[in-house]
Amino acid sequence: MPRRIFLLSPASSAGKRCEMLVRRGAESELALRLRDRGAPIGEVFSFLSSLYFRGKLTYAQRFASPPEACPGVLVITAGQGLVPPDTAITIRDVRGFGRVSIDASERRYVGPLRADAEALRARISPDTEVVLLGSIATAKYVDVLGAVFGRSLVFPSDFVGRGDMSRGGLLLRAAQAGTELGYVPIDGAVRHGRRAVKLAELGY
């Protein structure tokens, strides 16, 4: 079986869902845990992003096949590099993410991400695929990660031409069917394309 590690782009720490979670007096079960002992970043980002991040996380956990002693799924963060999805974060962390721009020119984002990517690169074999589940149309992930992983950095070719919700639905369906998508190296790939045909409505 090919060795694969998945890197998941983060959910946005802005907007109404985030405000609802971190506002003073929020009483949802997740908000209470964030204020108390913290909650897993995968769960928090699934709430913030809903279908898209949930699709990425479900798919990655279904198909990850990492080398021994390596994590199979890592989440890209704004300022904290790469972390496993079960890493506990607090309201302070979520607010901190919102203060760091996900941009290839932002040192507070790029520095930790590059350091963790290089540490991961040193632990894996040259034939291990590193699958990016996130936007490949801009520099914010590709420039940083591509400089470290080169041709080992791949993405699902079916992502081209799809928006976030379509990608989320695609990943959930693939995970439920047990059918892994095809991957191509980001280096040299067509990263923009015509909008894909919409998926049928999902019951989520």
C-alpha distance (Angstrom), angle and dihedral (degrees) to the residues before:
residue distance angle dihedral
M1 . . .
P2 3.81 . .
R3 3.79 114.8 .
R4 3.81 112.3 -117.6
I5 3.78 135.3 176.0
F6 3.80 121.2 -170.9
L7 3.81 125.6 -142.1
L8 3.81 113.8 -162.1
S9 3.78 122.6 -155.3
P10 3.81 113.1 -127.4
A11 3.76 130.5 -104.3
S12 3.78 117.5 -112.0
S13 3.80 115.2 -94.1
A14 3.78 90.6 -151.8
G15 3.76 135.4 73.4
K16 3.78 135.2 55.4
R17 3.81 98.4 -52.3
C18 3.78 91.8 54.4
E19 3.80 92.4 44.5
M20 3.79 89.5 50.9
L21 3.80 90.6 52.6
V22 3.81 100.9 46.3
R23 3.81 102.9 31.8
R24 3.77 118.2 118.8
G25 3.78 110.3 -91.4
A26 3.82 96.2 21.2
E27 3.80 106.5 155.4
S28 3.79 105.5 -174.4
E29 3.79 114.7 125.6
L30 3.81 91.3 -111.6
A31 3.82 93.0 48.1
L32 3.81 90.8 50.9
R33 3.81 91.7 51.6
L34 3.81 90.9 48.1
R35 3.81 89.9 54.8
D36 3.80 92.8 44.8
R37 3.81 120.0 36.6
G38 3.80 99.3 -17.9
A39 3.80 133.0 -109.6
P40 3.84 133.9 -114.4
I41 3.80 112.4 -81.1
G42 3.80 89.7 -132.5
E43 3.79 90.9 58.8
V44 3.80 93.1 44.2
F45 3.81 93.9 48.9
S46 3.81 90.5 46.0
F47 3.80 87.9 57.3
L48 3.80 93.7 45.7
S49 3.81 95.5 45.9
S50 3.78 100.1 27.1
L51 3.83 113.2 -170.7
Y52 3.82 100.0 12.8
F53 3.80 99.9 52.2
R54 3.80 92.4 36.4
G55 3.80 88.4 54.4
K56 3.79 92.2 49.5
L57 3.79 93.7 47.8
T58 3.81 95.4 44.9
Y59 3.80 92.0 47.9
A60 3.80 95.0 45.5
Q61 3.80 93.5 49.0
R62 3.81 89.7 48.6
F63 3.81 96.7 52.0
A64 3.81 107.2 25.4
S65 3.82 112.8 126.7
P66 3.79 105.7 172.9
P67 3.79 128.2 178.1
E68 3.79 115.4 -95.1
A69 3.82 114.3 -68.3
C70 3.83 92.6 10.1
P71 3.81 126.1 112.3
G72 3.78 115.0 -109.6
V73 3.79 96.5 -152.2
L74 3.80 129.2 34.5
V75 3.79 130.0 177.1
I76 3.81 121.7 -138.6
T77 3.80 111.2 -132.1
A78 3.79 137.9 -169.5
G79 3.78 102.0 -106.8
Q80 3.81 102.4 -13.7
G81 3.79 100.1 75.2
L82 3.81 118.1 -141.3
V83 3.81 119.5 -12.4
P84 3.83 133.9 173.8
P85 3.84 113.9 -104.5
D86 3.80 91.9 -114.3
T87 3.83 92.1 60.1
A88 3.81 109.3 124.9
I89 3.80 115.6 -123.7
T90 3.79 132.0 -179.6
I91 3.79 136.8 -148.4
R92 3.80 87.9 -91.0
D93 3.82 89.6 58.5
V94 3.80 93.1 48.6
R95 3.78 91.3 50.3
G96 3.78 89.6 46.5
F97 3.79 91.4 54.2
G98 3.79 88.4 55.5
R99 3.80 91.1 57.8
V100 3.83 95.4 55.7
S101 3.78 118.9 73.3
I102 3.80 118.0 -132.9
D103 3.78 93.2 -131.3
A104 3.80 133.9 128.3
S105 3.82 89.1 -126.2
E106 3.83 95.0 52.9
R107 3.82 108.7 99.1
R108 3.81 94.3 -163.8
Y109 3.79 88.5 60.1
V110 3.80 100.9 35.1
G111 3.82 98.5 45.0
P112 3.83 98.9 60.0
L113 3.80 92.5 37.0
R114 3.79 93.7 52.4
A115 3.82 92.1 45.4
D116 3.81 92.7 51.8
A117 3.81 92.2 43.6
E118 3.80 90.9 52.5
A119 3.80 91.1 48.2
L120 3.81 89.3 51.1
R121 3.81 91.9 47.2
A122 3.82 89.3 55.5
R123 3.82 91.1 55.0
I124 3.80 100.2 49.3
S125 3.79 133.1 70.2
P126 3.82 120.6 -108.4
D127 3.81 91.3 -108.4
T128 3.82 95.0 55.8
E129 3.80 111.7 112.8
V130 3.79 117.9 -136.8
V131 3.80 107.0 -154.2
L132 3.80 117.2 -156.0
L133 3.79 113.0 -151.7
G134 3.78 99.0 -169.3
S135 3.76 142.9 67.2
I136 3.79 114.5 -33.8
A137 3.81 94.1 175.9
T138 3.81 96.0 81.8
A139 3.80 137.2 45.8
K140 3.80 97.4 -114.2
Y141 3.81 95.1 95.6
V142 3.78 104.7 8.2
D143 3.80 98.5 56.9
V144 3.79 94.6 49.9
L145 3.80 99.0 40.4
G146 3.79 96.2 35.6
A147 3.81 90.7 57.7
V148 3.81 89.0 57.6
F149 3.81 104.6 36.2
G150 3.81 102.1 28.6
R151 3.81 113.3 -176.9
S152 3.81 90.4 -3.1
L153 3.82 88.6 73.7
V154 3.80 107.2 91.1
F155 3.79 138.3 165.9
P156 3.82 137.2 -163.5
S157 3.78 106.8 -83.7
D158 3.83 88.7 -145.8
F159 3.81 88.7 69.0
V160 3.79 91.9 76.3
G161 3.80 110.4 104.7
R162 3.81 95.3 9.4
G163 3.78 128.8 115.0
D164 3.79 124.2 -136.8
M165 3.80 97.2 -90.0
S166 3.79 92.3 47.7
R167 3.80 90.6 50.4
G168 3.79 91.1 49.3
G169 3.78 92.4 51.8
L170 3.80 91.8 45.5
L171 3.81 91.7 53.0
L172 3.81 94.2 47.0
R173 3.78 91.7 50.4
A174 3.79 92.4 48.2
A175 3.80 91.8 49.2
Q176 3.79 92.6 48.5
A177 3.81 91.5 48.4
G178 3.81 92.7 45.1
T179 3.80 89.3 -126.8
E180 3.78 115.0 135.6
L181 3.79 118.3 -145.8
G182 3.79 124.0 -122.0
Y183 3.80 119.0 -99.7
V184 3.79 133.2 -151.1
P185 3.82 130.3 -172.8
I186 3.79 112.7 -94.2
D187 3.79 89.9 -140.7
G188 3.80 104.6 92.6
A189 3.81 95.4 -1.4
V190 3.79 126.5 135.0
R191 3.80 100.6 -104.3
H192 3.82 99.0 179.1
G193 3.76 127.2 50.5
R194 3.78 147.4 146.6
R195 3.77 114.7 -58.0
A196 3.79 110.5 -86.3
V197 3.78 122.7 -120.4
K198 3.81 109.2 -85.7
L199 3.76 119.0 -103.7
A200 3.79 118.1 -119.8
E201 3.79 115.1 -94.4
L202 3.82 113.4 -77.2
G203 3.77 122.6 -143.9
Y204 3.81 93.8 -122.3
